[in-house]
Amino acid sequence: MSLHQDSDERDFTQPIVTLSLGLPARFILGGLQRELPTQKIRLMHGDVLVFGGPARLCFHGIMPLADGLHPLLGSRRISLTFRHA
């Protein structure tokens, strides 16, 4: 998923919470403008990522997955994302 903002909600005071399951992924976190530098955060099975406050409207995305097999989920990655909408 390319860099994007989650800006469709009416209330940005609540954080976005994401639970990663299955294959590892690299989460990309940028700034409030798309052209600002990004950092990559490795997400493993069971990791929870929370971003809120000033980071709530930062551009973010997921890099393409590398091939692999997870012992429980095989070649899949599941991302459960929670937000107050």
C-alpha contacts under 8 A as a table, 3 or more apart, distances in Angstrom:
res1	aa1	res2	aa2	distance
1	M	61	G	5.26
1	M	62	I	5.13
1	M	63	M	6.72
1	M	64	P	7.63
2	S	60	H	7.52
2	S	61	G	5.14
2	S	62	I	6.61
2	S	63	M	7.51
3	L	28	I	7.58
3	L	34	R	7.33
3	L	59	F	5.53
3	L	60	H	4.80
3	L	61	G	4.64
3	L	62	I	7.79
4	H	34	R	7.94
4	H	59	F	4.93
4	H	60	H	5.49
4	H	61	G	6.42
5	Q	57	L	5.79
5	Q	58	C	6.16
5	Q	59	F	4.81
5	Q	60	H	6.52
6	D	9	E	7.47
6	D	56	R	7.91
6	D	57	L	6.46
7	S	57	L	6.70
9	E	12	F	6.81
9	E	85	A	5.64
10	R	85	A	7.14
11	D	14	Q	6.92
11	D	84	H	7.60
11	D	85	A	7.10
12	F	15	P	7.36
12	F	52	G	7.99
12	F	53	G	7.95
12	F	56	R	6.86
12	F	57	L	7.93
13	T	52	G	7.27
13	T	53	G	6.60
14	Q	52	G	6.41
14	Q	53	G	7.68
14	Q	83	R	7.11
14	Q	84	H	6.24
15	P	50	V	6.46
15	P	51	F	5.41
15	P	52	G	3.94
15	P	53	G	6.93
15	P	56	R	6.31
15	P	83	R	6.61
15	P	84	H	7.80
16	I	50	V	5.72
16	I	51	F	5.47
16	I	52	G	6.25
16	I	56	R	7.06
16	I	81	T	7.05
16	I	82	F	5.94
16	I	83	R	5.02
16	I	84	H	7.90
17	V	48	V	6.93
17	V	49	L	5.74
17	V	50	V	4.52
17	V	51	F	6.72
17	V	81	T	5.69
17	V	82	F	5.08
17	V	83	R	6.52
18	T	48	V	5.59
18	T	49	L	5.18
18	T	50	V	6.50
18	T	79	S	6.51
18	T	80	L	5.52
18	T	81	T	4.30
18	T	82	F	6.20
19	L	46	G	6.52
19	L	47	D	5.93
19	L	48	V	4.59
19	L	49	L	6.62
19	L	79	S	5.71
19	L	80	L	5.08
19	L	81	T	6.44
20	S	43	L	6.71
20	S	44	M	6.61
20	S	45	H	5.52
20	S	46	G	5.55
20	S	47	D	5.49
20	S	48	V	6.45
20	S	77	R	7.25
20	S	78	I	6.03
20	S	79	S	4.79
20	S	80	L	6.62
21	L	24	P	7.99
21	L	44	M	7.21
21	L	45	H	4.39
21	L	46	G	5.57
21	L	47	D	7.60
21	L	73	L	8.00
21	L	77	R	5.69
21	L	78	I	5.01
21	L	79	S	6.29
22	G	44	M	7.49
22	G	45	H	5.14
22	G	70	H	5.58
22	G	72	L	7.17
22	G	73	L	5.44
22	G	74	G	7.34
22	G	75	S	7.64
22	G	76	R	5.81
22	G	77	R	4.46
22	G	78	I	6.21
23	L	44	M	6.94
23	L	45	H	6.59
23	L	65	L	7.70
23	L	68	G	6.89
23	L	69	L	6.81
23	L	70	H	5.65
23	L	73	L	7.79
23	L	74	G	7.89
23	L	75	S	6.73
23	L	76	R	6.02
23	L	77	R	4.95
24	P	42	R	7.01
24	P	43	L	5.55
24	P	44	M	4.60
24	P	45	H	6.44
24	P	65	L	7.47
24	P	77	R	7.39
25	A	42	R	5.86
25	A	43	L	5.17
25	A	44	M	6.73
25	A	62	I	6.91
25	A	63	M	6.93
25	A	64	P	7.72
25	A	65	L	5.98
25	A	66	A	7.92
26	R	40	K	5.94
26	R	41	I	5.49
26	R	42	R	4.56
26	R	43	L	5.99
26	R	62	I	5.81
26	R	63	M	5.55
26	R	65	L	7.86
27	F	40	K	5.52
27	F	41	I	5.02
27	F	42	R	6.23
27	F	43	L	6.78
27	F	60	H	7.27
27	F	61	G	5.89
27	F	62	I	4.62
27	F	63	M	6.50
28	I	38	T	6.33
28	I	39	Q	5.73
28	I	40	K	4.64
28	I	41	I	6.40
28	I	60	H	5.27
28	I	61	G	5.11
28	I	62	I	5.78
28	I	63	M	7.06
29	L	38	T	5.36
29	L	39	Q	5.38
29	L	40	K	6.41
29	L	41	I	7.66
29	L	58	C	6.96
29	L	59	F	6.20
29	L	60	H	4.53
29	L	61	G	6.87
30	G	33	Q	7.74
30	G	34	R	7.04
30	G	36	L	6.26
30	G	37	P	5.88
30	G	38	T	4.08
30	G	39	Q	6.42
30	G	58	C	5.82
30	G	59	F	5.05
30	G	60	H	5.83
31	G	34	R	6.66
31	G	35	E	7.92
31	G	36	L	5.48
31	G	37	P	6.92
31	G	38	T	7.00
31	G	55	A	7.64
31	G	58	C	4.75
31	G	59	F	5.74
32	L	36	L	7.50
32	L	55	A	7.86
32	L	57	L	6.23
32	L	58	C	4.55
32	L	59	F	6.14
33	Q	36	L	5.76
33	Q	58	C	7.38
33	Q	59	F	6.98
34	R	59	F	6.13
43	L	47	D	5.94
44	M	47	D	5.52
51	F	55	A	5.88
51	F	56	R	5.66
52	G	55	A	5.25
52	G	56	R	4.15
52	G	57	L	7.95
53	G	56	R	5.42
54	P	57	L	6.86
54	P	58	C	7.74
55	A	58	C	5.12
67	D	75	S	7.15
68	G	74	G	7.70
68	G	75	S	5.79
69	L	73	L	7.42
69	L	74	G	4.59
69	L	75	S	4.70
69	L	76	R	7.64
70	H	73	L	5.30
70	H	74	G	4.61
70	H	75	S	6.24
70	H	76	R	7.46
71	P	74	G	6.03
73	L	76	R	5.68
73	L	77	R	7.39
